Amino acid sequence: MAHFLTRRKVMTTLVATAVMPSFGSAQTSDIWSVGQVFEALKTDQIRLIDVRSRAEWDETGLAEGAWAISLHEDRFPERLFAARDLADGRPVALTCATGGRSGSVMRSLRQAGYSGFIDVSEGMLGSSLGPGWIAAGLPVVDMETALATLPDGLVLAP
């Protein structure tokens, strides 16, 4: 029962972070560059979740291999934990546009005692930590392709 209460607390915090700006910095041990994430994805060592909105996905596409699970859509916390389960023990990296939202989710997860998550703080568009996925010339797929390749347990019901 204690695990359920912790998960519920995390879910509440995650939903609240969808509208909160990011302050502070993430712990460096949980931060990877887009290059590190790309190499780990190629060798099937991690899973990657893009937490941005559908409008952002539509505008820029998503990193090839990323699971499209928007922080701004229903059941984000449940889908995040389902993705962690589907990762089969691999770390789960979180990315957004510039690291603000992914960093906020990471802080919530850490505060609740969860590990196994990575923050891609330069995000898709870049930040002070690096150029971002797109400027680094890493592969991108369109939103429809990313949504069509989501594992069954992560698809939002219509």
Rosetta blueprint (number, residue, H / E / L):
1 M L
2 A H
3 H H
4 F H
5 L H
6 T H
7 R H
8 R H
9 K H
10 V H
11 M H
12 T H
13 T H
14 L H
15 V H
16 A H
17 T H
18 A L
19 V L
20 M L
21 P L
22 S L
23 F L
24 G L
25 S L
26 A L
27 Q L
28 T H
29 S H
30 D H
31 I E
32 W L
33 S L
34 V H
35 G H
36 Q H
37 V H
38 F H
39 E H
40 A H
41 L H
42 K H
43 T L
44 D L
45 Q L
46 I L
47 R E
48 L E
49 I E
50 D E
51 V L
52 R L
53 S L
54 R H
55 A H
56 E H
57 W H
58 D H
59 E H
60 T H
61 G L
62 L E
63 A E
64 E L
65 G L
66 A E
67 W E
68 A E
69 I L
70 S L
71 L L
72 H L
73 E L
74 D L
75 R L
76 F H
77 P H
78 E H
79 R H
80 L H
81 F H
82 A H
83 A H
84 R H
85 D H
86 L H
87 A L
88 D L
89 G L
90 R L
91 P L
92 V E
93 A E
94 L E
95 T E
96 C L
97 A L
98 T L
99 G L
100 G H
101 R H
102 S H
103 G H
104 S H
105 V H
106 M H
107 R H
108 S H
109 L H
110 R H
111 Q H
112 A L
113 G L
114 Y L
115 S L
116 G L
117 F E
118 I E
119 D E
120 V E
121 S L
122 E L
123 G L
124 M L
125 L L
126 G L
127 S E
128 S L
129 L L
130 G E
131 P L
132 G H
133 W H
134 I H
135 A H
136 A L
137 G L
138 L L
139 P L
140 V E
141 V E
142 D L
143 M H
144 E H
145 T H
146 A H
147 L H
148 A H
149 T L
150 L L
151 P L
152 D H
153 G H
154 L H
155 V L
156 L L
157 A L
158 P L
